């Protein structure tokens, strides 16, 4: 399944749009689990010009990896 978010916007706006679409997926379509997700982002500056993400060492960052949300120690100790 694809969720498409079109148009120039801030990362905060994209975050909100994703939240709303995922909420709709749960509520309207009764989908509560997924194996994973891939999000492609086309970074720009405030003028719409493409920008490149770079790490502290100056290398281009083309991919970020995530194993899910942060889990606190309290979450890990729940029975």
Secondary structure, 3 states (H helix, E strand, C coil): CCCCCCCCCCHHHHHHHHHHHHHHHHHHHCCCCCCCCCCCCCCECCCCCECCCECCCCCECCCCCCCCCCCCHHHHHCC
